[in-house]
Structures are given as C-alpha cells and as structure tokens.
Amino acid sequence: MEEIMRKRQKEQEDAYEAQWDGGKGSHHPDYDPTVYGDGAVKASRETEELYNAVIKNDVRLVYKKIEEGADVNFVFGPAYRCDKGYTPLMVACHRGRLECARALLRAGADPNWQNGRGDFTLFWAIDGGVDMIKLLHRYSADLDVCNAKDWTPLSYAKAKGKYGATEEKGIYPEDVLKFYGAKRYGSGPPCLGERSPRESYNPEAEDFMRERGSYQNPPEHP
C-alpha cells in the first residue's frame, strides 16, 4: 500500500511539473500562451501559485508563496484573458478570503489599485462583505475615491446591495462605509433595488444585532 501511495504521489508531482512545462505552461486556469503584446505579461510560478492559494483559501500557502517571492501586486491581464486586469488582493476581496487578504496587505498589496475597467480594489471588497471593507479601511483604502465614470464606493455599495457571510445579512455595506467616514456619492452604477430607510450599521447601538429587512425589493413570486 505504501508503495502504491508513493507512486500516486510521484504521478501527481510529475503532472504538476508537466503543467508548468519549464515556464512555457501555467498553473493558472485562464492563462493563454497565444496572447502577445505589451500587456501580455506572464506571472512568475510563485505568483500563479499564490493566486491558486487564494482561490483555495489556503492562508498558510499564501504566506509561503509570499516568502518565496510572489508578487502581491501582479496584474493578471490579457495573458490571463482579462483585458482590464485584477490583482491577487482583488481576488481575495471578491471571494471573501479575509485572512488571505490580510496576508497580502501585510506584504504590501495596494488597497487603492484601480483596473482598466475603473474598478477599485474597494469595490471588490464591498462584494466580499462587511469585514473585508473594514480590513481595507484599516490598511488606508480611500473610502471616497472616484473613478472616471463617477462611481464611488458609496454609490457602488448602494447599487449592489448587500453581500457577505450569513451573519452579515441585513447589514448594508453602504452604511459600513459611512460609519467609517465615507461621504461622497457618485452617479453610478445604476441601483438594482430599493433599500430600507433605516441605518443598518452602528455596532455601538444597543439593538445592533436586531433582525433587518431586505436591501433589494422582494420578488413577487417564490
């Protein structure tokens, strides 16, 4: 049995090396070797493995890849089938990988980076939940930043509704941003629904853990 397990392990390791193919291949599922040009930059092996560690929410591996030299501010762009680009921190924020995001920020990841679409990292953090917004705020993310389309974190949060873990249900990212000092509303993106008129985030309030209503309009039919 032990010999069989060693053989299987060797087969997996060989397949992993074949996937990398001495740098011609990739460990990133979206890498396209046929894309060329100034923006078609390929990440180092450590950086691609950092991306996969974030996806898997493997915090220990995230720290390991950072120690091995992974670029925490690498932009996965055209070579990875994304013309507008995204960073490892954006991935962690969008997927709600809180401890992975913390590791990246500690290693110098930029909390204020903006991609070619006009998305700030904080926009992706809003998608990731309340704690992700708080984390980026602690690492000096600009809560009133505005892009060329006149989108701000407040207007983005207002348009997108609420996201995050189950225990965050009913807490509006818009109110979290305001609690920490955001004031500027932009003109977009378009709102997807109507919000409750009450404020949802004041952890100092006595009734902070009360049940809250839905951010979006309830559907007419189940």
C-alpha positions as CSV (number, residue, x, y, z in Angstrom):
1,M,0.0,0.0,0.0
2,E,2.8,2.4,0.9
3,E,4.5,1.8,-2.5
4,I,1.2,2.5,-4.3
5,M,0.8,5.8,-2.4
6,R,4.3,6.8,-3.3
7,K,3.7,6.0,-6.9
8,R,0.5,8.1,-7.0
9,Q,2.2,11.0,-5.3
10,K,5.0,10.8,-7.9
11,E,2.4,10.8,-10.7
12,Q,0.8,13.9,-9.3
13,E,4.1,15.7,-8.9
14,D,5.1,14.8,-12.4
15,A,1.7,16.0,-13.8
16,Y,2.1,19.3,-11.9
17,E,5.6,19.8,-13.3
18,A,4.3,19.0,-16.8
19,Q,1.6,21.6,-16.4
20,W,4.3,24.2,-15.7
21,D,6.4,22.9,-18.6
22,G,9.6,24.7,-17.7
23,G,7.8,28.1,-17.8
24,K,6.0,27.5,-21.1
25,G,2.9,26.4,-19.4
26,S,1.0,27.7,-16.4
27,H,-0.8,26.8,-13.2
28,H,-3.4,29.5,-13.8
29,P,-6.6,28.1,-15.4
30,D,-7.1,31.2,-17.6
31,Y,-3.5,31.5,-19.0
32,D,-3.5,31.8,-22.8
33,P,0.0,31.3,-24.3
34,T,-1.2,32.6,-27.7
35,V,-1.7,36.2,-26.4
36,Y,1.2,38.6,-27.2
37,G,1.8,42.3,-26.8
38,D,3.0,44.8,-24.2
39,G,0.2,43.9,-21.8
40,A,0.5,40.2,-22.1
41,V,2.7,39.7,-19.1
42,K,3.1,36.2,-17.6
43,A,3.3,35.9,-13.8
44,S,6.1,34.0,-12.1
45,R,5.4,30.5,-10.9
46,E,5.2,31.7,-7.3
47,T,2.7,34.4,-8.2
48,E,0.4,31.9,-10.1
49,E,0.6,29.6,-7.1
50,L,-0.2,32.5,-4.8
51,Y,-3.4,33.1,-6.9
52,N,-4.4,29.4,-6.5
53,A,-3.7,29.5,-2.8
54,V,-6.1,32.5,-2.5
55,I,-8.7,30.6,-4.5
56,K,-8.4,27.6,-2.2
57,N,-8.4,29.9,0.9
58,D,-5.1,28.3,1.9
59,V,-3.7,31.0,4.2
60,R,-0.6,29.1,5.1
61,L,0.3,28.6,1.4
62,V,-0.4,32.3,0.8
63,Y,2.3,33.2,3.3
64,K,4.6,30.6,1.9
65,K,4.3,31.9,-1.6
66,I,4.9,35.5,-0.4
67,E,8.1,34.3,1.3
68,E,9.1,32.6,-1.9
69,G,8.9,35.9,-3.8
70,A,5.3,36.0,-5.2
71,D,4.3,39.5,-6.5
72,V,1.3,40.6,-4.4
73,N,0.7,43.5,-6.8
74,F,0.9,41.5,-10.0
75,V,-1.8,42.4,-12.5
76,F,-3.4,39.3,-14.2
77,G,-4.2,40.9,-17.5
78,P,-4.5,39.9,-21.2
79,A,-2.3,36.9,-20.8
80,Y,-4.9,35.6,-18.4
81,R,-7.9,36.5,-20.6
82,C,-8.7,39.7,-18.6
83,D,-8.0,42.9,-20.6
84,K,-9.0,45.1,-17.6
85,G,-6.8,43.3,-15.1
86,Y,-7.0,42.2,-11.5
87,T,-4.6,41.6,-8.6
88,P,-4.4,38.8,-6.0
89,L,-5.9,41.2,-3.5
90,M,-8.9,41.8,-5.7
91,V,-9.4,38.1,-5.9
92,A,-9.2,37.7,-2.2
93,C,-11.6,40.6,-1.6
94,H,-14.2,39.4,-4.1
95,R,-14.2,35.9,-2.8
96,G,-14.3,36.9,0.8
97,R,-10.9,35.4,1.7
98,L,-10.4,37.6,4.7
99,E,-7.2,36.1,6.1
100,C,-5.7,35.8,2.6
101,A,-6.4,39.5,2.0
102,R,-4.8,40.3,5.4
103,A,-1.7,38.4,4.4
104,L,-1.5,40.2,1.1
105,L,-2.0,43.6,2.7
106,R,0.7,42.9,5.3
107,A,3.0,42.0,2.4
108,G,2.4,45.4,0.7
109,A,-0.6,44.8,-1.6
110,D,-2.1,48.1,-2.8
111,P,-5.6,48.6,-1.3
112,N,-6.2,51.5,-3.7
113,W,-5.4,50.0,-7.1
114,Q,-7.7,50.6,-10.0
115,N,-8.0,48.3,-13.0
116,G,-8.7,49.2,-16.6
117,R,-12.5,49.0,-16.1
118,G,-12.4,51.6,-13.4
119,D,-12.9,49.2,-10.6
120,F,-11.1,50.0,-7.4
121,T,-10.0,47.2,-5.1
122,L,-12.5,48.5,-2.5
123,F,-15.3,47.8,-5.0
124,W,-14.3,44.1,-5.0
125,A,-14.1,44.3,-1.2
126,I,-17.7,45.5,-1.0
127,D,-18.6,42.3,-2.8
128,G,-16.6,40.3,-0.2
129,G,-18.6,41.5,2.8
130,V,-18.5,43.8,5.8
131,D,-15.3,42.6,7.3
132,M,-13.5,42.9,4.1
133,I,-14.5,46.6,3.9
134,K,-13.2,47.1,7.5
135,L,-9.9,45.4,6.7
136,L,-9.2,47.6,3.7
137,H,-10.1,50.7,5.7
138,R,-7.6,49.7,8.3
139,Y,-5.0,49.5,5.6
140,S,-5.7,53.0,4.4
141,A,-8.1,52.4,1.5
142,D,-9.6,55.7,0.3
143,L,-13.3,55.5,1.1
144,D,-14.2,58.5,-1.1
145,V,-12.2,57.5,-4.2
146,C,-14.0,58.3,-7.5
147,N,-13.4,56.8,-11.0
148,A,-13.8,58.4,-14.4
149,K,-17.4,57.1,-14.6
150,D,-18.2,59.0,-11.3
151,W,-18.5,55.8,-9.3
152,T,-17.6,55.9,-5.6
153,P,-17.5,53.2,-3.0
154,L,-20.8,54.6,-1.5
155,S,-22.6,54.6,-4.8
156,Y,-21.3,51.2,-5.8
157,A,-22.4,49.8,-2.4
158,K,-25.8,51.4,-2.8
159,A,-26.3,49.9,-6.2
160,K,-25.1,46.4,-5.5
161,G,-27.0,45.8,-2.3
162,K,-25.5,43.6,0.5
163,Y,-23.1,40.7,0.3
164,G,-21.1,38.6,2.6
165,A,-21.5,35.9,5.2
166,T,-24.8,34.8,6.7
167,E,-24.1,36.6,9.9
168,E,-23.9,39.9,7.9
169,K,-27.4,39.5,6.4
170,G,-29.2,42.8,6.6
171,I,-26.1,44.9,7.1
172,Y,-25.6,47.3,4.2
173,P,-22.1,47.9,3.0
174,E,-23.2,51.5,2.3
175,D,-23.8,52.1,6.0
176,V,-20.5,50.4,6.9
177,L,-18.7,52.8,4.6
178,K,-20.5,55.8,6.1
179,F,-19.7,54.6,9.6
180,Y,-16.0,54.8,8.8
181,G,-16.2,58.2,7.3
182,A,-17.2,57.8,3.6
183,K,-19.2,60.8,2.4
184,R,-19.0,61.1,-1.4
185,Y,-21.7,59.6,-3.6
186,G,-21.2,59.2,-7.3
187,S,-23.7,58.9,-10.1
188,G,-23.4,55.2,-10.7
189,P,-23.7,52.3,-11.2
190,P,-27.5,52.0,-11.5
191,C,-29.2,50.8,-8.4
192,L,-30.7,47.3,-8.5
193,G,-33.4,47.8,-5.9
194,E,-34.7,50.0,-3.1
195,R,-33.0,49.9,0.3
196,S,-34.6,50.0,3.7
197,P,-34.9,53.6,5.1
198,R,-33.1,52.7,8.4
199,E,-29.4,52.8,9.0
200,S,-28.1,49.3,9.4
201,Y,-24.6,49.6,10.8
202,N,-23.8,51.1,14.2
203,P,-22.0,48.5,16.3
204,E,-22.3,50.8,19.3
205,A,-26.1,50.7,19.3
206,E,-27.9,48.6,21.9
207,D,-30.1,46.9,19.3
208,F,-27.3,46.4,16.8
209,M,-28.0,42.6,16.4
210,R,-31.6,43.1,15.6
211,E,-33.2,41.5,12.6
212,R,-33.1,43.7,9.5
213,G,-35.1,43.8,6.3
214,S,-34.0,43.1,2.7
215,Y,-31.9,45.6,0.7
216,Q,-33.5,44.6,-2.6
217,N,-37.1,44.6,-3.5
218,P,-38.7,41.2,-2.5
219,P,-39.7,39.1,-5.5
220,E,-43.4,38.9,-6.4
221,H,-43.3,35.2,-6.6
222,P,-41.3,32.5,-4.8
